[in-house]
Amino acid sequence: MPSVKEQGAVYGNLLAYKQYTRPSAQRVFGQYSFRNKKGPKHHENVQRLLEILAINGKLTTWGMAKTHLSDTSNIRSQEKDYRRLLIGRMARGKHTMGLLDIGLVVKDGKNIQKAPADLYRLSLHGILYCLDVINLSEKDLEKMAEKYADVLPQIFGRWKYLKSMIGSDTDRLKTLASGMFMDNIQISNITALPIYELMTYLNVKYQNNFEQINEEDLADQISYWFYTNLLIPSKRSNTNESKQWKKLLDNDLALKKWYYKFVDEAISFYTNRFKQIKNLKS
């Protein structure tokens, strides 16, 4: 993974996504898909660019334009437009924020076939925004999972396996994208499983990364949230959620080892906190 400096964008943890990135992106780039609700042309242009990156992965601005244009002069003109959308622009002395400014897109290497050119792709915040706002088809979602398998390995890297095991419950990732953390104490009334405790620890684990987080850690935070959320009973399912969840992990030992490391951390955290509570009486 490229470093934060190499990516040319800064983003924070999931709380930062909920409190800053998502509302900022919705304000500047739209809170509804341009296909569902007509809005400013700028919103449509940005969302089309994000859609191109979602289903194609890393591209130069020239490569983005070539996905739907063939005439060289048109490609060159579109490339300039895409560059402005990415880095923003000055208009009447005011800077218009670009996708890099808000952290929805990052740089990821260079294409050196001709003149060196930056390659761009969605950030993890950008992936969440696409899931939240852009009306991606199931086919496009599969393409995004394939292209970003190395960015979100515990989920997109196992997408076909997850679809075969839990079907449409993969849509729970869209719940996170919509800003619902499921860390409200009311969850403890839904199930006896320690979902609230795990979600609370998840916030504690990454609490110092509001302003900045590296991509691997954010991918882990998203993935821990996703697999913990799968323990919440689904209205669509009559099966035992815990039993199905354990089967999901038991059939993938690497996934099981990775997730239970997080569980062990949570156990250690709460064990220490309980000791501190007991010390109040001593």
PyMOL commands that set and color helices and strands:
alter all, ss='L'
color gray80, all
select helices_A, chain A and resi 4-7+14-29+41-56+61-66+72-87+99-102+124-132+138-147+156-177+185-189+195-205+207-209+215-229+241-250+253-279
alter helices_A, ss='H'
color red, helices_A
select strands_A, chain A and resi 89-91+94-96+105-111+117-122
alter strands_A, ss='S'
color yellow, strands_A
deselect
rebuild
show_as cartoon
